[in-house]
């Protein structure tokens, strides 16, 4: 349509229709949580791009809540309490805090800047990854102890660098390597035992 031949009143109506169309389009998009924390106290949840929970600013889970997180999603700050369970297949997370008996398993993630584990808790974190290296705490950048753990996710071989925060946080983290590495480790252990006999 040639808008140069359209009068001022008609042009205004076209612009108004376009604005109304955009408003209706954005109203139909999934809900993005606002600054208020999202709190889940029971049930099973999925954070995925095709449901209402795909971008959460702050999330808290309690009791026996189970959460699965997938690609193209994000949680800025996630705090897990009680017996909450998290399985991450992808997406992005900035801060994860674990308390009580919470467990988190990571098969992949684009970013996890900081992982805090309450030292008094029995919380556990499993990183399904090829471990690269671990650097103990840096008293200047991380006064609470912890350190950095580096590696590559098994699912997509993407690198990660996670800042562990909390005294002894690394003792709550378990690196689960790929099966071939586990097999080689087992064979090596058998060879050592055989030599000792």
N, C-alpha and C positions, 0 to 999 in steps of 0.2 A: 504494500500500500504506500502511495506517495503522500507523506504527511505534509509536504510543502504546500499542497493545494487545500489542506484542511484548515478551517477557520479556528479562531482562538477557543471558542466554546466547545467545538468538537474535539480539539486537541486535548483540552482539559478533561473531557469525558474519557478519552482513550487512556490518559495517564491515570485517572481515577480507577478505571477498570483494571489496569495493570497492577496498581497498588493493592486493590482488593484481592486479586488473584494471588499475589505474593503472600498476603496475610493468610488466606485460606490454605495455601501450600505449606507454610510454616506451622500452622495450627495442626496440620495432619501428621507432622513429624513426631517421632517418639519423644517422650518426656525426658528432658535433661534435668537432673536434680539441681536444686539451687544450693545456696550456702548452708541450709539447714541439714544436719546429719541424717542420713538414711539409717534406720535401726531395724535390724531383723533379729527376732527373738526365738523363732521356731520355723522349721520347714526347710525345703530345698529350693535354691535359687540358681538362676543362670544369668550371667552378665554376658550378653551377646548382642551383636549389632542389629538383629531383627526383632528385638523386644524393647520394652520401655526402659530397661536398665542397660544402657550401653556407655553412659558417661556419668560417673558419680563423683561428686566433689569429696564428700566424707561419708564413710560407711563404717558401721559398728555391728558386730555379730555377737550373739550371746547364746547360751545353752547348747543345744545340739544342732545348730544351723549348719547346713552343707551348702557350699557355694562353688560353682564352676564358672571359670572366666575364659573367654575365647578371644580370637583375633578381632581387630578393629574396635576395641573397647578400651576404657580407661577408668581407673579409680585413683584419685589424687592421694587421699589418706585413708587407710584401712586399718581398723583396730579390731582384733579378734580376742574374745574372752571365752571362758568356760571350756567347753569341748567342741568349739567351732572347728570346722574343717574346710579347707580351701584347696582346690585343684586348679592350677593355671595352665592353660594350653596356649595362651597368647594374649596379646593386648599390652597395655602399659600401666604401670603403677609407680607412684613416686615414693610414698612412705607406707611401710607395713609394720605394724606393732603387734606383737604376740604376747598374750598373758595366759595365766592358768595352764590348762592342758590343751591349748589350741594347736592345730597342726596345719602346715601348708606344704603342698607339693607343687614344684615347678617343672613343667616340661618345656616351657618356652615363655619368653616375655621380651618385649622390645626394650623396656627400661625398668629397673627397680633401683632407685637412687639410694634408699636407706632402709635397712632392715633392723628394727629394734626388737630384742627379745628380753623380756623381764628375767633377770638372773634368778629370781626366786621361783620362777615357773618351771613346769616340766614340758613346756612348749617344744615342738620339733619342727624343723624345716628340712625337706628333702629337695635337693637340686639334681635333677636328672640331666647330667652334663658331663662333658669331658673337662676335668679339672686342669687348669693351667698353673695357677700358683696362688698362694695365700700370703698376704703381707700382714704381720701383726700390727697392733694398734700404733697409731701415730699420736704421740702425746700433744702435738701442736694442733692437728686437725681433728682429732677424735679423743677428747679428754676423758670420755667415759669408757674407754677400752673397746675392744672389738677388733677392727681391722678391715681389710679388703680381701674379697675372694674373687678370682678371675677364672673364666672358663668359656666354653662354648656349649650352647644347648644341644642336646641330642636330637631334638625334633627337627631343627632347621639349621643347625651349625652356626647360629648367630652368636657373636661374642657378648659377654656380660661382665660387668664390674660392679659388685654389690658392696656397699659400705655397711659393715656390721657394727651396730651400736649397742652398747651395754656390756658390762663387765662379764667376760666369759661367754659372749654371745656365740662365738664360733663353736663352742662345745655343744650347742643345740643344733648345729647344722650338719647335715650328712650329704656328702656328694655321692650320687648313685651313677657310676660310669656305665658305658655301653656294655652289652653282654660279652662281646669278644674280649674286652679288657678284663672283665670279671673272670672269664675262662682262663686267660693267660695268668692272672694273679693266682687262681686256684692251682694251676699246673705248676707254677713256680713254688708255691707253698708245699705241694707234694714232693717236689724235687728236693727242697731243703730238708723236709722230714726224712726222706729216704737216705740222704747223705748222713744225717745224724745217727741213723741206725747202723 
